[in-house]
């Protein structure tokens, strides 16, 4: 099975602390890498996580609060100094485009690669990126500014050919892809060996949902139903539910409720308020609702 990983670069909220970096993650799907959000210090965290800058294909920004995008211009500049030539695609709410252009005009003259901007409509659930391996879909969220999450869905793969049948029937390598695609095999005596005997089922496609800053949305579970891994912001515990409502954030219990109703395999939490010196109470609260809840910490890697 090819890798599907989520690298945690930052999991803090807006107020800087010595303990946590601002929000950023890298999603790796079949050797392609995509960034979600780019808070201050993200490029340093890329170094610490041993992620190759040049493999990053695209950046997806959830919303235009600084702790989710202040690191973008610095990272773009650094990529230029490292001699990047491949285009970098930036998906973000439309209001970022003129600001990013002004910053690049000021600080990034002479880049030898193109930054391609794609405006994202945060109120619609739609596929905004697709290649042969993965689709990326927007998840409309409810925050104080236009905001969306992102749903990464791996595309189905072909079945696995049975090694013992290759050896037994002496099937040439040139025919393996045909068999994976659905063909059978004709033996020398004319007997047809059906496709189903030659293969084992493909690995089930995996999915990761990133739900950025949002207040609790009772219907959100329908959009992320059955994903392998769900990230849902959990800025507060229930002791500060009034602040969560006021600032359009979620509590750990609310995040866990989404995970429970969506029947996901695993929930990861983040965007912790600086008011909590010990995030253990956050995950303890979530686990009362959904036992497969886990804290994110910088440099964690989650395998799907």
C-alpha positions in Angstrom: 0.0 0.0 0.0 1.4 3.4 -1.0 1.8 6.0 1.7 -1.0 8.3 2.9 0.4 10.4 5.7 -0.5 13.6 7.6 2.5 15.6 9.0 1.6 18.0 11.8 3.7 21.2 11.5 1.7 23.4 13.8 -1.3 22.9 16.1 -1.6 26.1 18.1 -4.2 28.8 17.8 -3.9 32.5 17.1 -2.0 33.6 20.2 1.7 32.6 19.9 3.1 30.5 22.7 6.6 28.8 23.2 4.8 25.5 23.1 3.1 25.3 19.8 3.5 26.6 16.2 0.6 28.1 14.2 -1.6 25.8 12.1 0.0 23.9 9.3 0.0 20.4 8.0 1.4 18.4 5.0 -0.7 15.6 3.5 1.3 13.0 1.5 -0.7 10.8 -0.9 1.1 8.3 -3.1 4.3 10.4 -3.0 2.6 13.7 -3.8 2.7 16.3 -1.0 0.1 19.1 -0.3 0.2 21.7 2.4 -2.9 22.8 4.4 -2.6 26.2 5.9 0.7 28.0 6.4 1.1 29.9 9.7 4.2 31.7 10.8 7.2 29.4 11.1 5.9 26.8 8.8 9.1 26.6 6.7 11.1 25.9 9.8 8.8 23.1 10.7 9.2 21.7 7.2 12.9 21.4 8.0 12.3 19.8 11.4 10.0 17.3 9.8 12.5 16.5 7.1 10.1 17.3 4.3 11.6 18.2 0.9 10.5 21.7 0.0 10.6 21.0 -3.7 8.1 18.1 -3.4 5.3 20.3 -2.2 2.9 20.6 -5.1 0.1 22.9 -3.7 -0.9 24.9 -0.6 -4.6 24.9 0.5 -5.5 27.9 2.8 -8.6 27.5 4.8 -9.3 31.1 5.7 -7.7 34.5 6.0 -6.8 34.7 9.7 -3.1 35.3 10.1 -2.3 32.2 12.1 -3.3 30.2 9.0 -1.5 32.2 6.3 1.2 34.5 7.6 3.9 32.0 6.7 3.0 31.8 3.0 5.0 34.7 1.6 8.1 33.7 3.6 7.9 30.1 2.3 7.4 31.3 -1.3 10.5 33.5 -1.0 12.6 30.6 0.5 11.5 28.3 -2.3 12.9 30.9 -4.7 16.2 31.0 -2.9 16.4 27.2 -3.1 16.1 27.3 -6.9 12.6 25.9 -7.3 11.4 25.7 -10.9 8.1 23.8 -10.6 4.9 25.8 -10.3 3.4 26.2 -6.8 -0.4 26.2 -6.7 -2.2 28.2 -4.0 -5.8 27.5 -3.3 -7.4 30.1 -1.0 -10.4 32.4 -0.6 -10.3 35.0 -3.4 -9.5 37.9 -1.1 -6.0 36.6 -0.6 -5.0 37.0 -4.3 -4.4 40.8 -4.4 -2.6 40.7 -1.0 -0.4 37.9 -2.1 0.4 39.6 -5.4 1.4 42.8 -3.5 3.7 40.9 -1.2 5.3 39.0 -4.1 5.8 42.3 -6.0 7.6 43.7 -3.0 9.6 40.7 -1.8 9.8 38.1 -4.5 10.9 39.8 -7.7 12.8 37.4 -10.0 11.3 34.1 -8.9 12.2 31.4 -11.3 9.0 29.5 -10.7 5.3 30.4 -11.1 2.9 30.8 -8.2 -0.6 29.9 -9.6 -3.5 31.2 -7.6 -6.8 29.4 -7.5 -9.8 31.2 -5.9 -11.8 28.9 -3.6 -15.5 29.4 -3.0 -15.8 28.5 0.7 -19.6 28.2 0.7 -19.7 25.3 -1.8 -18.8 21.7 -1.4 -16.9 20.9 -4.6 -13.9 19.2 -6.0 -11.2 21.9 -6.6 -8.2 19.6 -7.4 -7.9 16.3 -9.1 -5.1 14.1 -10.5 -4.7 10.4 -11.1 -4.2 9.7 -7.4 -6.4 12.0 -5.4 -9.3 14.5 -5.3 -9.5 17.5 -3.0 -12.9 18.7 -2.1 -13.9 21.8 -0.1 -15.9 21.5 3.1 -17.9 24.6 3.9 -17.4 25.7 7.5 -18.8 28.5 9.8 -16.3 30.9 11.1 -16.0 34.7 11.6 -14.6 35.0 8.0 -15.2 32.9 4.9 -13.7 29.5 5.8 -13.6 25.9 4.5 -12.0 22.6 5.2 -10.5 20.2 2.7 -11.3 16.6 2.1 -8.6 14.4 0.5 -9.9 11.3 -1.2 -7.6 8.7 -2.6 -8.8 7.3 -6.0 -9.4 3.5 -6.2 -6.4 1.4 -7.2 -6.3 -1.7 -9.4 -6.4 -5.1 -7.7 -3.2 -7.0 -6.7 -2.1 -9.8 -9.0 -1.3 -13.0 -7.2 2.4 -13.8 -7.4 1.8 -17.5 -7.1 -0.5 -17.4 -10.2 2.2 -15.5 -12.2 4.7 -18.2 -11.4 2.3 -21.1 -11.9 0.9 -19.9 -15.2 4.2 -18.3 -16.3 2.4 -15.1 -17.1 4.8 -12.6 -18.8 5.4 -9.2 -17.1 3.9 -7.5 -20.2 0.5 -8.9 -19.4 0.3 -8.0 -15.7 -1.3 -4.6 -16.2 -3.9 -6.1 -18.6 -4.9 -8.6 -15.9 -5.0 -5.9 -13.2 -7.4 -4.0 -15.5 -9.8 -7.0 -15.8 -8.4 -9.5 -18.3 -8.2 -13.2 -17.8 -5.5 -15.6 -19.0 -5.7 -18.2 -21.6 -3.5 -21.3 -20.9 -1.8 -23.2 -23.7 -4.5 -25.9 -23.7 -7.1 -23.2 -24.3 -8.5 -23.1 -20.7 -9.5 -19.6 -19.7 -8.4 -18.6 -16.1 -10.8 -15.9 -15.0 -9.6 -12.6 -13.8 -11.0 -13.2 -10.3 -8.7 -16.2 -9.8 -5.6 -14.1 -10.8 -6.0 -11.2 -8.4 -6.8 -10.2 -4.9 -9.0 -7.2 -4.1 -7.5 -3.7 -4.3 -6.7 -1.8 -1.1 -9.8 0.3 -0.1 -9.3 4.0 -0.9 -8.5 6.2 2.1 -9.8 9.6 3.0 -8.6 12.5 5.2 -10.8 15.4 6.3 -9.3 18.7 7.6 -11.9 20.8 9.4 -10.3 24.1 10.2 -11.7 26.9 12.4 -15.4 26.5 12.8 -18.2 26.6 15.3 -20.0 23.3 15.9 -22.0 22.4 12.8 -24.7 19.7 13.6 -24.8 18.5 9.9 -21.0 18.5 9.3 -20.8 14.8 9.9 -22.6 14.1 6.6 -19.8 15.6 4.6 -17.0 13.7 6.4 -18.9 10.4 6.8 -16.7 7.4 7.1 -13.3 9.0 6.6 -10.2 7.2 7.9 -8.9 10.3 9.7 -10.6 13.5 10.7 -8.9 16.6 12.0 -11.4 18.9 13.7 -10.4 22.1 15.6 -10.9 21.8 19.3 -9.9 25.3 20.6 -11.7 24.9 23.9 -13.1 22.5 26.4 -16.7 22.7 27.5 -15.7 25.0 30.4 -15.3 27.7 27.8 -18.2 26.7 25.5 -19.5 30.3 25.7 -16.2 31.6 24.2 -16.3 28.9 21.5 -19.8 30.1 20.5 -18.7 33.8 20.6 -15.6 33.3 18.5 -17.0 30.6 16.2 -14.8 27.8 17.4 -15.5 24.3 18.7 -15.0 22.4 21.9 -13.3 19.0 22.2 -16.7 17.4 23.0 -18.2 19.0 19.9 -15.4 17.8 17.7 -15.8 14.3 19.1 -19.5 14.5 18.4 -18.9 15.1 14.8 -16.5 12.2 14.7 -18.9 9.9 16.4 -21.9 10.8 14.2 -19.6 10.5 11.1 -18.4 7.0 12.1 -14.8 8.0 11.3 -11.9 5.7 12.3 -9.8 8.2 14.1 -10.1 11.9 15.3 -7.2 14.2 15.8 -7.5 17.5 17.6 -5.7 20.8 17.3 -5.9 24.6 17.3 -5.6 24.6 21.1 -6.3 27.9 23.0 -3.2 29.3 24.8 -5.4 29.3 27.9 -4.7 25.5 28.4 -1.3 24.7 29.8 -2.1 21.0 29.6 -4.0 19.8 26.5 -4.6 16.4 28.2 -8.0 17.7 29.5 -8.9 18.5 25.9 -8.4 14.9 24.7 -9.9 13.5 27.9 -13.1 15.4 27.1 -13.1 14.2 23.5 -12.6 10.6 24.5 -15.7 10.6 26.7 -17.6 11.0 23.5 -15.3 9.3 20.9 -12.6 7.0 22.3 -10.4 7.1 19.2 -9.5 10.8 19.8 -5.9 11.9 19.8 -4.0 15.2 20.3 -1.8 16.6 17.6 1.7 17.7 18.5 4.3 19.3 16.2 6.3 16.7 14.2 3.7 14.0 14.7 3.0 11.9 11.6 -0.4 10.1 11.3 -0.6 7.1 8.9 -3.9 6.3 7.2 
